[in-house]
Amino acid sequence: MARSPVVPLELTGGPFTIDEAKRAGLTWKQLQGASWRRIAVGQYVWAGLNASPGLVLATVRRRLPPGAVFSGQTAAWAHGLDVAQGDPVEVTVPTRSPRSAITGVLVRRADLPPDDMAFVGGLPVTSALRTVVDLARRLPLVEAVVTADMALHGRLVQLAELRRFISADGRSKGIVQLRNVVDLAEPGAESPMETRLRLLLVLAGLPRPRVQVPLYDNRGRFLGRPDLYYPLARLGLEYDGGTHRERLVADNRRQNRLMSAGFQLLRFTAADLRGSPNAVVTQVRNALKGDASDGSP
């Protein structure tokens, strides 16, 4: 009967080097067996460990020079924001670091003060504030606001902190866009697509809607809380995501209650925002004017 492969317990929790494998009692031949998977030059992982973004970052971390931290989109993911981990993974290393390149990694150079660095889930990352600031200056405007809204809603940062950063660093690269992002940001926004809908309207020149406003009838009974709201027109706007089909009956009843109380409610989907954004703007503009037409071109 074939012998079971040797799997030292200390090698099953994450990536390890060839030297660590040898210290655990594995030979080179054993390391080439089906129990192990090569994931980088000189690094392996137990084949029973599921691939994950966290595993990728743990692998990269072992190749980082002293003082390096994960940054940008990668840091945003580590802080728990609903963003991709980053492809490639991004790190920031000290300006005098001898490492100029790391295979498969985007390397930036900066000397970060201690307040701009943190540990999240055991990983060295830029602080939440520094992460939001970096992405606000680099990303396209809409996506920069989406990221800022998520961080504000999750209470990772506060608008006051972002404004203090602008006041203290008013001439740095990308500061003009950072000001625009902070001006457009809404801590009450509850989803990235809600933010994209709001910005579609605002950047098209429509008035800025209020966010997540609770609405009541004339008896004080709660009717609903649309994603966006124009008080003067009594117009609510909602983004219908992937779960809308499951809650269709409840949504329809809520819409009926709002309309019976004299409110308007328009709903939009990802297909509307991506496929016919001009029609969305026109429909909202017409509703604000009191014209209930569908806004089709």
Backbone bond lengths (Angstrom), bond angles and torsions (degrees), N, CA, C in turn:
res aa  C-N    CA-C-N  psi(-1)  N-CA   C-N-CA  omega(-1)  CA-C   N-CA-C  phi
1 M - - - 1.472 - - 1.527 109.69 -
2 A 1.314 115.16 134.60 1.458 119.68 -177.75 1.518 110.28 -65.20
3 R 1.336 115.31 141.75 1.454 120.63 178.39 1.529 110.25 -76.31
4 S 1.320 116.36 143.88 1.469 120.78 176.45 1.525 109.36 -68.33
5 P 1.332 117.52 142.02 1.466 119.46 179.75 1.521 111.37 -64.42
6 V 1.322 115.64 148.52 1.464 121.70 178.29 1.520 108.98 -78.39
7 V 1.344 116.67 124.22 1.468 121.53 179.30 1.524 107.85 -130.10
8 P 1.331 118.04 91.18 1.470 120.46 179.02 1.531 110.74 -60.31
9 L 1.322 117.12 132.58 1.457 121.84 -176.26 1.516 112.26 -57.91
10 E 1.335 117.63 -36.74 1.461 120.26 -175.87 1.531 113.06 -68.78
11 L 1.327 117.42 -10.56 1.466 120.51 179.81 1.529 112.73 -102.47
12 T 1.318 117.83 6.93 1.467 119.70 -175.11 1.529 113.63 -97.73
13 G 1.328 118.04 -3.39 1.463 119.46 -174.15 1.508 115.20 -95.51
14 G 1.331 117.95 -10.80 1.457 119.74 -177.33 1.513 111.01 174.82
15 P 1.322 117.72 -170.50 1.463 120.90 -178.13 1.529 111.85 -68.35
16 F 1.328 115.67 154.48 1.465 120.70 179.19 1.524 108.42 -149.19
17 T 1.320 115.62 160.77 1.457 121.83 -179.48 1.530 110.09 -93.27
18 I 1.314 114.63 170.18 1.468 119.90 177.96 1.526 110.07 -62.44
19 D 1.336 117.08 -40.80 1.464 119.83 179.32 1.527 111.16 -62.67
20 E 1.348 117.32 -39.72 1.462 120.38 178.31 1.526 110.69 -65.86
21 A 1.329 116.46 -35.66 1.465 119.83 177.09 1.530 110.89 -64.35
22 K 1.324 115.89 -42.02 1.461 119.70 179.69 1.530 110.92 -64.39
23 R 1.358 115.63 -40.41 1.463 118.42 179.64 1.530 111.44 -66.12
24 A 1.342 116.63 -25.80 1.468 120.78 178.19 1.520 112.03 -83.69
25 G 1.333 116.51 -2.91 1.461 119.54 175.42 1.516 115.39 102.38
26 L 1.338 117.86 5.34 1.466 119.80 179.59 1.522 111.05 -86.93
27 T 1.314 115.50 142.45 1.458 120.67 172.14 1.531 109.14 -91.27
28 W 1.323 114.79 165.23 1.459 119.18 178.15 1.528 110.58 -58.71
29 K 1.340 117.04 -40.89 1.455 120.71 -179.83 1.520 111.18 -63.18
30 Q 1.321 117.78 -42.18 1.465 120.19 177.76 1.527 111.56 -63.28
31 L 1.309 116.37 -37.35 1.464 121.24 -178.60 1.526 111.93 -64.84
32 Q 1.342 116.81 -22.36 1.462 120.35 179.15 1.528 112.64 -87.23
33 G 1.337 117.02 1.08 1.453 120.62 -177.58 1.523 112.76 -79.96
34 A 1.333 114.48 179.28 1.465 120.65 -174.44 1.528 113.48 -69.86
35 S 1.331 118.02 -11.88 1.467 120.50 -178.64 1.528 112.61 -77.63
36 W 1.331 116.39 -10.52 1.460 119.59 -172.94 1.521 111.23 -130.36
37 R 1.332 115.55 152.02 1.469 120.71 -178.67 1.529 109.30 -131.44
38 R 1.300 116.03 127.29 1.473 120.98 177.06 1.531 108.44 -77.75
39 I 1.340 116.99 127.36 1.469 119.95 -176.79 1.528 113.10 -119.14
40 A 1.318 117.55 -12.51 1.459 122.05 177.04 1.516 107.13 -164.21
41 V 1.310 116.19 171.78 1.457 119.59 179.50 1.528 109.25 -60.41
42 G 1.322 115.75 118.30 1.454 120.60 178.00 1.517 114.95 75.13
43 Q 1.339 118.33 9.39 1.460 120.83 -178.80 1.527 110.20 -127.43
44 Y 1.329 114.32 141.95 1.458 121.44 -178.21 1.525 108.92 -134.28
45 V 1.336 114.19 167.99 1.454 120.20 176.24 1.523 107.61 -147.03
46 W 1.318 115.75 151.60 1.459 120.91 176.65 1.529 109.47 -63.72
47 A 1.331 116.61 133.56 1.465 121.36 -175.74 1.523 112.07 -64.73
48 G 1.317 117.13 -21.99 1.463 120.11 179.01 1.513 114.01 -80.22
49 L 1.325 117.97 -4.86 1.466 121.91 179.11 1.518 108.79 -88.67
50 N 1.330 116.32 121.47 1.459 120.50 -177.23 1.526 111.47 -65.06
51 A 1.331 115.09 139.13 1.463 119.78 175.00 1.527 109.27 -65.70
52 S 1.319 116.94 139.66 1.453 121.68 -178.61 1.516 109.12 -158.09
53 P 1.340 117.24 160.21 1.464 118.67 174.92 1.518 112.32 -56.99
54 G 1.345 116.75 -38.25 1.456 119.55 178.95 1.511 112.74 -61.51
55 L 1.327 116.57 -37.16 1.458 120.76 178.06 1.523 110.70 -66.27
56 V 1.326 115.55 -39.87 1.472 119.72 177.45 1.525 110.39 -58.89
57 L 1.347 116.38 -46.77 1.461 119.64 -178.10 1.524 111.68 -68.65
58 A 1.331 116.59 -36.01 1.463 119.01 176.48 1.517 110.99 -62.56
59 T 1.322 116.43 -36.28 1.464 121.15 177.88 1.517 110.77 -67.49
60 V 1.341 116.38 -46.28 1.461 120.13 -179.80 1.522 110.16 -63.33
61 R 1.320 116.53 -39.24 1.466 119.61 -176.02 1.522 111.81 -56.48
62 R 1.315 116.93 -36.35 1.465 120.72 -178.83 1.526 112.18 -65.64
63 R 1.326 116.46 -15.69 1.462 119.94 -178.96 1.518 112.31 -103.00
64 L 1.344 117.33 2.34 1.454 120.07 -175.65 1.527 111.09 -82.72
65 P 1.336 117.28 144.60 1.462 120.10 174.98 1.527 110.56 -76.48
66 P 1.315 118.74 166.11 1.470 121.62 178.04 1.529 111.09 -57.21
67 G 1.337 115.74 138.83 1.462 120.66 177.15 1.513 114.52 85.90
68 A 1.343 117.99 -3.02 1.461 120.52 -178.87 1.519 110.33 -82.50
69 V 1.337 115.58 149.93 1.462 121.27 177.73 1.519 108.96 -138.12
70 F 1.318 116.80 154.17 1.450 120.77 170.36 1.529 107.76 -72.51
71 S 1.321 115.88 143.82 1.462 119.49 -174.26 1.525 110.36 -143.52
72 G 1.332 116.31 -179.50 1.455 122.15 175.97 1.520 112.81 58.85
73 Q 1.335 115.17 -138.82 1.466 121.20 -178.39 1.524 111.55 -60.06
74 T 1.320 116.87 -35.03 1.460 120.78 -179.89 1.525 110.59 -64.88
75 A 1.325 117.39 -43.04 1.459 120.71 177.31 1.525 110.86 -65.83
76 A 1.343 116.99 -38.83 1.466 120.01 178.01 1.522 110.53 -59.53
77 W 1.331 116.89 -42.48 1.465 120.58 176.71 1.526 110.50 -62.11
78 A 1.310 117.44 -44.13 1.460 121.04 -179.64 1.525 111.72 -62.43
79 H 1.329 116.87 -32.93 1.470 121.17 178.80 1.532 111.87 -76.85
80 G 1.329 117.20 -4.34 1.462 120.43 175.13 1.512 114.69 97.38
81 L 1.330 118.46 9.12 1.458 119.99 177.57 1.525 110.15 -75.47
82 D 1.332 115.36 151.67 1.464 121.61 -176.85 1.521 109.77 -81.14
83 V 1.341 115.33 71.00 1.459 121.85 -179.99 1.524 108.13 -133.84
84 A 1.331 115.95 163.51 1.459 120.02 173.87 1.522 108.82 -68.02
85 Q 1.322 115.33 154.63 1.464 120.32 -177.66 1.521 112.04 -65.06
86 G 1.312 116.31 -23.93 1.461 120.41 -176.17 1.514 110.47 109.39
87 D 1.308 116.09 127.95 1.456 121.24 178.32 1.535 107.79 -136.65
88 P 1.310 117.87 100.62 1.463 126.66 7.76 1.528 112.36 -80.15
89 V 1.327 115.21 167.13 1.466 121.74 171.86 1.524 107.74 -59.80
90 E 1.331 116.27 140.56 1.465 120.49 -179.63 1.523 110.75 -109.65
91 V 1.330 115.67 137.11 1.465 121.23 173.74 1.523 108.75 -134.08
92 T 1.316 115.42 155.46 1.463 121.72 172.75 1.517 107.66 -118.01
93 V 1.338 116.13 128.07 1.458 122.16 -179.59 1.523 108.86 -115.46
94 P 1.328 118.11 155.34 1.468 120.14 176.84 1.527 111.43 -57.94
95 T 1.320 116.26 150.16 1.468 119.83 -174.77 1.526 112.49 -61.27
96 R 1.317 117.78 -29.16 1.470 120.60 -178.56 1.525 112.78 -95.62
97 S 1.308 117.33 10.03 1.461 119.89 179.60 1.520 110.19 -64.53
98 P 1.338 118.13 137.93 1.469 120.29 178.97 1.520 112.85 -70.73
99 R 1.339 118.39 -17.70 1.455 120.48 -178.78 1.522 109.29 -80.72
100 S 1.325 116.46 113.76 1.464 120.53 179.25 1.518 112.31 -98.37
101 A 1.340 117.41 -17.48 1.458 120.91 -178.95 1.517 109.62 -153.50
102 I 1.321 115.55 145.00 1.462 122.86 174.43 1.517 106.08 -132.37
103 T 1.307 117.53 124.31 1.457 121.85 -175.44 1.528 111.28 -54.63
104 G 1.335 115.49 128.05 1.455 121.10 177.55 1.510 114.82 75.80
105 V 1.340 118.19 12.18 1.466 122.37 -176.39 1.528 109.56 -128.97
106 L 1.326 116.88 136.75 1.459 122.20 172.71 1.524 107.92 -84.63
107 V 1.313 117.06 116.62 1.461 121.82 -175.92 1.523 109.62 -105.56
108 R 1.320 115.68 123.95 1.469 121.99 172.26 1.519 107.96 -111.76
109 R 1.327 116.10 157.24 1.462 120.39 -179.33 1.523 110.16 -119.42
110 A 1.316 116.43 131.09 1.455 122.11 176.34 1.518 108.35 -168.40
111 D 1.310 115.64 146.69 1.463 120.52 174.49 1.520 107.56 -95.81
112 L 1.317 116.04 101.28 1.453 121.45 -174.64 1.524 110.86 -87.99
113 P 1.327 117.73 133.91 1.458 119.57 173.19 1.526 110.30 -68.40
114 P 1.324 117.76 158.99 1.477 120.05 -177.90 1.520 113.66 -54.80
115 D 1.329 117.86 -35.60 1.467 119.86 -178.83 1.516 112.76 -66.87
116 D 1.333 117.50 -17.23 1.463 121.04 179.83 1.522 112.66 -91.71
117 M 1.341 117.11 5.64 1.454 120.79 -178.89 1.531 109.74 -124.63
118 A 1.328 115.56 151.13 1.465 120.58 -178.51 1.522 108.62 -154.28
119 F 1.336 116.05 170.15 1.450 122.10 171.09 1.520 107.97 -116.91
120 V 1.323 116.29 127.77 1.459 122.01 178.39 1.524 107.46 -130.96
121 G 1.333 116.43 121.47 1.457 119.89 -178.57 1.509 113.00 57.73
122 G 1.337 115.95 31.76 1.451 120.38 179.46 1.518 114.47 82.18
123 L 1.318 118.06 1.61 1.459 121.84 -178.44 1.524 110.49 -105.54
124 P 1.337 118.34 137.75 1.460 120.44 173.85 1.536 109.51 -77.08
125 V 1.315 116.95 125.16 1.463 121.50 -175.76 1.523 109.18 -140.08
126 T 1.331 115.61 163.07 1.453 118.52 168.79 1.527 108.55 -67.11
127 S 1.321 116.57 148.95 1.465 120.72 179.75 1.520 109.58 -60.05
128 A 1.333 116.02 162.14 1.463 119.40 179.09 1.521 111.07 -57.40
129 L 1.338 116.87 -43.51 1.466 119.97 -179.61 1.519 110.88 -62.91
130 R 1.320 117.65 -48.14 1.463 120.49 -179.20 1.526 110.82 -63.46
131 T 1.337 116.82 -37.28 1.464 120.78 179.30 1.526 110.83 -63.12
132 V 1.331 116.97 -47.38 1.468 120.49 -179.95 1.521 110.10 -63.57
133 V 1.320 117.15 -42.82 1.472 120.71 179.50 1.522 111.09 -61.68
134 D 1.333 116.56 -46.47 1.476 119.99 -179.64 1.521 111.08 -59.27
135 L 1.335 116.98 -47.17 1.461 120.09 -177.53 1.526 111.08 -70.87
136 A 1.330 117.42 -34.34 1.465 120.16 178.07 1.518 111.04 -62.94
137 R 1.310 117.50 -31.76 1.463 120.48 -179.40 1.521 112.91 -83.81
138 R 1.350 117.11 -20.46 1.462 119.98 -172.66 1.519 114.69 -104.94
139 L 1.324 116.57 -40.23 1.463 120.63 -173.36 1.524 111.20 -72.43
140 P 1.342 118.05 160.06 1.467 119.94 168.26 1.522 109.31 -55.32
141 L 1.331 116.80 150.38 1.462 121.50 -170.21 1.524 113.42 -51.88
142 V 1.330 117.51 -49.03 1.465 120.02 -175.89 1.524 110.61 -62.07
143 E 1.326 117.43 -46.87 1.461 119.89 -179.04 1.528 111.51 -68.11
144 A 1.319 116.81 -30.23 1.464 120.12 175.68 1.529 110.44 -64.87
145 V 1.335 117.20 -41.63 1.464 120.38 178.40 1.525 110.34 -68.83
146 V 1.328 117.27 -38.77 1.472 120.66 176.46 1.530 110.21 -55.50
147 T 1.324 116.30 -46.84 1.465 120.58 179.78 1.521 111.15 -64.28
148 A 1.321 116.88 -44.40 1.465 120.59 179.28 1.524 111.02 -62.15
149 D 1.330 117.32 -42.96 1.470 120.71 178.87 1.530 110.97 -59.53
150 M 1.331 116.83 -44.15 1.466 119.80 -179.87 1.527 111.06 -61.95
151 A 1.337 116.10 -44.06 1.462 119.60 -178.94 1.521 111.28 -67.02
152 L 1.329 117.16 -38.05 1.465 120.91 178.53 1.525 110.96 -68.57
153 H 1.334 116.13 -44.79 1.466 119.41 -179.22 1.525 111.06 -64.62
154 G 1.328 116.66 -35.28 1.456 120.79 178.30 1.515 113.67 -81.71
155 R 1.340 116.67 1.27 1.463 123.80 178.33 1.523 112.68 61.05
156 L 1.331 115.13 29.01 1.463 118.93 172.61 1.516 110.38 -76.01
157 V 1.323 116.33 -32.09 1.464 122.70 176.67 1.525 108.05 -138.14
158 Q 1.320 115.47 168.65 1.455 121.46 176.52 1.520 109.15 -126.46
159 L 1.334 115.83 152.07 1.466 119.47 178.66 1.518 111.23 -56.94
160 A 1.315 116.87 -37.82 1.469 119.76 -179.17 1.530 110.97 -61.00
161 E 1.331 117.26 -38.44 1.464 120.45 177.72 1.520 111.27 -63.63
162 L 1.329 116.21 -43.75 1.458 120.26 -179.95 1.523 110.38 -64.59
163 R 1.311 117.00 -39.74 1.475 119.95 178.99 1.522 111.09 -67.33
164 R 1.330 117.02 -37.67 1.474 119.43 177.09 1.520 110.77 -64.89
165 F 1.343 116.54 -37.73 1.463 119.48 177.72 1.525 109.90 -61.77
166 I 1.324 116.71 -44.45 1.463 120.62 179.96 1.523 110.48 -61.29
167 S 1.321 117.51 -43.03 1.466 121.27 -179.16 1.524 111.64 -64.20
168 A 1.346 116.20 -35.91 1.458 120.10 -177.00 1.518 113.40 -83.86
169 D 1.331 117.41 -19.95 1.470 121.11 -172.94 1.523 109.55 -134.45
170 G 1.324 115.31 48.72 1.459 120.93 -169.04 1.511 117.10 -71.54
171 R 1.329 118.20 -4.61 1.470 119.47 -178.03 1.526 112.51 -119.82
172 S 1.295 117.95 9.26 1.463 119.95 -177.39 1.527 111.16 -74.85
173 K 1.324 115.22 164.66 1.455 121.16 -178.93 1.527 110.59 -61.98
174 G 1.338 116.22 132.79 1.446 121.35 177.50 1.513 114.71 81.70
175 I 1.342 117.56 8.52 1.462 120.14 -174.92 1.526 111.87 -67.42
176 V 1.337 117.85 -30.73 1.470 120.05 -179.87 1.518 109.98 -63.58
177 Q 1.341 116.28 -46.46 1.462 118.09 178.32 1.519 110.76 -66.56
178 L 1.327 118.43 -38.10 1.460 120.26 178.29 1.527 110.39 -57.86
179 R 1.330 117.55 -41.61 1.471 120.36 176.97 1.528 110.45 -60.81
180 N 1.321 115.68 -43.47 1.470 118.96 179.75 1.531 111.17 -63.02
181 V 1.322 116.47 -41.33 1.463 120.51 179.53 1.525 110.26 -61.49
182 V 1.314 116.80 -46.43 1.467 120.44 -178.90 1.523 110.65 -64.52
183 D 1.326 116.89 -38.55 1.472 120.09 178.33 1.526 111.67 -64.32
184 L 1.322 117.38 -33.78 1.460 121.60 -176.25 1.524 113.50 -89.99
185 A 1.317 117.34 -13.95 1.458 120.99 -173.12 1.528 111.75 -69.94
186 E 1.330 114.79 150.76 1.469 122.53 -179.76 1.534 109.01 -137.17
187 P 1.330 118.47 107.96 1.470 119.45 178.97 1.520 113.76 -60.22
188 G 1.330 118.22 -24.34 1.463 120.24 -177.92 1.515 114.55 -80.26
189 A 1.316 118.54 -9.89 1.467 121.22 -178.86 1.524 110.06 -62.52
190 E 1.328 116.25 134.24 1.464 119.97 -172.44 1.519 115.31 -107.25
191 S 1.335 118.45 -3.07 1.453 119.09 177.77 1.523 109.61 -157.30
192 P 1.350 117.07 152.79 1.457 119.97 177.89 1.530 113.16 -58.71
193 M 1.339 118.00 -39.23 1.459 119.25 -178.23 1.528 111.41 -71.24
194 E 1.315 117.10 -31.01 1.460 120.18 173.45 1.529 109.45 -61.50
195 T 1.324 116.63 -43.08 1.468 120.62 177.57 1.516 110.53 -62.56
196 R 1.328 117.18 -42.88 1.470 119.70 -179.12 1.529 111.06 -64.21
197 L 1.326 117.36 -37.63 1.464 120.28 176.38 1.525 110.31 -64.06
198 R 1.309 117.11 -45.55 1.468 120.80 179.66 1.524 111.28 -60.04
199 L 1.319 116.62 -44.54 1.462 119.55 -177.83 1.518 111.99 -71.31
200 L 1.327 117.43 -33.09 1.464 119.99 175.31 1.526 109.72 -55.35
201 L 1.315 116.69 -43.96 1.466 121.29 -177.68 1.530 111.43 -73.11
202 V 1.314 116.64 -46.70 1.461 120.57 -176.46 1.525 111.37 -65.14
203 L 1.327 117.13 -44.19 1.460 120.29 -179.01 1.523 112.35 -71.74
204 A 1.355 116.03 -15.34 1.469 119.88 173.95 1.528 111.24 -87.22
205 G 1.326 117.13 0.50 1.458 120.31 176.00 1.516 115.33 97.72
206 L 1.328 117.62 2.78 1.462 119.84 177.83 1.531 109.91 -78.65
207 P 1.327 117.36 158.90 1.469 119.46 178.10 1.523 110.97 -59.66
208 R 1.295 115.03 153.86 1.458 120.11 179.70 1.526 109.63 -76.51
209 P 1.326 118.11 121.40 1.472 119.43 179.78 1.524 110.92 -78.14
210 R 1.308 115.71 157.19 1.459 120.99 171.24 1.528 108.87 -78.92
211 V 1.311 115.74 161.71 1.469 121.48 -171.97 1.523 110.34 -117.24
212 Q 1.346 116.07 130.57 1.468 123.17 171.53 1.532 111.92 52.46
213 V 1.320 115.80 55.42 1.469 121.56 -179.68 1.529 109.76 -92.22
214 P 1.332 119.78 124.41 1.469 120.80 175.78 1.522 110.51 -72.69
215 L 1.334 116.88 135.81 1.466 122.34 -177.90 1.526 109.56 -115.23
216 Y 1.347 115.26 143.57 1.461 121.74 -177.08 1.520 109.49 -132.24
217 D 1.330 115.92 155.20 1.463 118.79 174.63 1.530 109.34 -84.96
218 N 1.356 116.68 -177.20 1.462 119.62 -175.35 1.526 113.27 -71.49
219 R 1.334 116.46 -5.32 1.463 119.96 174.35 1.525 112.20 -100.62
220 G 1.331 115.53 3.89 1.455 119.63 179.73 1.507 114.94 83.62
221 R 1.335 117.48 11.27 1.459 120.29 179.27 1.523 110.39 -84.10
222 F 1.333 115.29 134.46 1.465 120.56 -178.96 1.524 110.24 -66.84
223 L 1.345 115.93 131.48 1.464 120.68 -178.59 1.526 112.84 -108.81
224 G 1.293 116.45 -34.24 1.453 119.20 -176.80 1.518 111.33 166.37
225 R 1.319 115.00 175.99 1.467 120.62 -178.63 1.521 107.93 -141.05
226 P 1.329 117.71 87.62 1.468 119.99 -178.32 1.524 111.20 -66.45
227 D 1.327 115.11 156.47 1.460 119.94 179.46 1.520 110.95 -59.46
228 L 1.322 116.55 -45.09 1.461 122.40 -178.08 1.524 108.74 -129.99
229 Y 1.330 116.55 151.19 1.468 118.71 -175.19 1.522 110.72 -150.19
230 Y 1.357 114.65 135.00 1.468 123.07 173.41 1.532 107.38 -110.14
231 P 1.339 117.70 104.63 1.473 119.91 -173.65 1.525 114.42 -61.03
232 L 1.339 117.81 -43.70 1.457 119.39 -175.28 1.528 112.19 -63.11
233 A 1.322 116.12 -36.07 1.465 120.57 179.46 1.518 112.16 -91.79
234 R 1.333 116.94 -2.24 1.478 121.38 -175.09 1.531 110.21 49.84
235 L 1.331 113.81 44.03 1.464 121.55 -174.35 1.522 110.53 -112.11
236 G 1.335 116.09 119.65 1.451 121.69 174.00 1.517 111.15 -103.21
237 L 1.326 115.84 146.01 1.469 122.22 178.49 1.520 108.28 -126.89
238 E 1.324 116.11 140.41 1.456 119.94 178.76 1.516 110.73 -135.99
239 Y 1.339 113.90 143.90 1.458 120.26 170.38 1.519 107.87 -95.96
240 D 1.318 116.44 124.23 1.465 121.86 178.67 1.516 109.51 -95.95
241 G 1.310 115.79 110.84 1.455 120.64 -178.96 1.508 112.56 -89.82
242 G 1.327 115.70 -161.51 1.460 121.07 -174.35 1.505 114.48 -67.99
243 T 1.345 117.65 -19.53 1.465 119.27 -178.30 1.525 112.36 -90.60
244 H 1.335 117.19 0.75 1.470 119.48 -175.33 1.527 111.79 -60.68
245 R 1.321 117.65 -38.53 1.465 120.44 -177.59 1.523 110.87 -59.86
246 E 1.361 116.20 -38.88 1.459 119.73 -178.73 1.530 111.99 -70.23
247 R 1.332 117.86 -26.99 1.463 119.43 -177.62 1.526 111.45 -110.96
248 L 1.337 116.69 24.63 1.458 121.69 -173.74 1.530 112.46 -58.10
249 V 1.342 116.97 -45.26 1.465 119.70 -177.44 1.520 110.81 -61.57
250 A 1.341 117.00 -47.18 1.463 120.75 -179.98 1.520 111.19 -62.95
251 D 1.342 117.00 -40.19 1.462 120.25 179.59 1.523 111.06 -65.00
252 N 1.325 116.87 -41.52 1.465 119.54 179.99 1.533 111.21 -64.27
253 R 1.325 116.82 -41.26 1.464 119.34 178.13 1.524 110.92 -63.60
254 R 1.323 116.13 -41.07 1.459 119.58 179.31 1.522 110.38 -64.59
255 Q 1.332 116.64 -41.83 1.466 119.83 178.15 1.529 110.53 -61.77
256 N 1.317 117.13 -41.93 1.472 120.19 179.16 1.528 111.24 -62.08
257 R 1.341 116.54 -40.22 1.459 119.26 179.01 1.530 111.29 -64.74
258 L 1.329 115.91 -41.71 1.465 119.71 179.65 1.526 111.24 -64.14
259 M 1.315 116.32 -44.72 1.467 119.77 -178.67 1.522 111.31 -67.36
260 S 1.314 116.92 -36.25 1.466 120.16 177.70 1.523 111.31 -64.85
261 A 1.336 116.32 -27.92 1.463 120.81 179.99 1.525 112.16 -89.71
262 G 1.314 117.22 5.73 1.457 120.29 175.78 1.511 115.97 94.43
263 F 1.340 117.08 12.02 1.463 120.61 176.98 1.525 109.80 -96.52
264 Q 1.338 115.37 153.90 1.469 121.43 169.91 1.524 108.08 -101.09
265 L 1.317 117.11 150.30 1.458 120.70 176.76 1.518 108.93 -143.25
266 L 1.340 115.05 123.81 1.462 121.83 175.88 1.525 108.44 -114.88
267 R 1.326 115.30 139.09 1.457 120.53 179.11 1.516 110.09 -118.74
268 F 1.342 115.03 142.79 1.455 120.50 179.48 1.524 109.74 -135.65
269 T 1.323 115.58 153.51 1.458 122.36 -179.69 1.526 110.28 -117.04
270 A 1.324 115.62 174.48 1.461 120.04 176.54 1.522 110.76 -59.68
271 A 1.335 116.96 -36.98 1.470 120.16 178.86 1.531 110.56 -62.35
272 D 1.332 117.56 -36.81 1.461 120.58 177.62 1.529 110.88 -65.27
273 L 1.326 115.73 -47.52 1.463 119.66 -175.53 1.520 111.93 -67.16
274 R 1.338 116.25 -36.62 1.462 119.63 -176.02 1.521 112.64 -90.37
275 G 1.351 115.71 -33.31 1.465 118.91 -174.82 1.509 115.24 -93.68
276 S 1.334 117.43 -31.46 1.469 119.35 -177.16 1.526 110.86 -143.94
277 P 1.338 116.96 59.36 1.467 119.66 -177.23 1.523 113.01 -60.97
278 N 1.337 117.66 -35.00 1.463 119.80 -179.73 1.527 111.43 -64.64
279 A 1.333 115.83 -36.04 1.464 119.37 178.58 1.527 110.58 -67.92
280 V 1.339 116.75 -35.69 1.462 120.25 176.65 1.525 109.96 -61.68
281 V 1.316 116.40 -47.40 1.469 120.83 -179.71 1.523 110.38 -61.37
282 T 1.312 116.48 -44.55 1.466 120.12 -179.03 1.522 111.24 -63.45
283 Q 1.317 117.00 -42.17 1.457 120.19 -179.49 1.525 111.19 -63.31
284 V 1.328 117.15 -42.88 1.460 119.91 178.40 1.520 110.50 -67.41
285 R 1.321 117.08 -41.64 1.465 120.13 178.86 1.523 110.51 -59.56
286 N 1.316 117.25 -44.07 1.461 120.61 179.74 1.529 111.36 -64.95
287 A 1.334 116.25 -38.87 1.463 118.97 178.62 1.521 111.12 -65.23
288 L 1.326 116.59 -36.27 1.464 119.90 177.74 1.522 111.94 -67.08
289 K 1.325 115.20 -27.57 1.469 120.03 178.06 1.516 111.94 -85.72
290 G 1.327 115.94 -4.89 1.465 119.44 -176.91 1.508 113.41 89.89
291 D 1.353 115.97 9.96 1.472 121.04 179.49 1.514 107.95 -100.20
292 A 1.311 117.63 115.78 1.463 121.94 -175.35 1.524 113.07 -88.15
293 S 1.325 118.38 12.87 1.462 120.10 179.28 1.501 110.24 -64.53
294 D 1.307 117.25 161.09 1.456 119.96 -171.92 1.523 113.20 -80.36
295 G 1.326 118.00 -7.79 1.456 119.97 175.40 1.499 114.53 77.19
296 S 1.316 118.90 11.92 1.460 120.70 179.94 1.518 110.42 -67.09
297 P 1.309 118.77 140.29 1.456 121.10 -179.63 1.530 111.71 -67.26
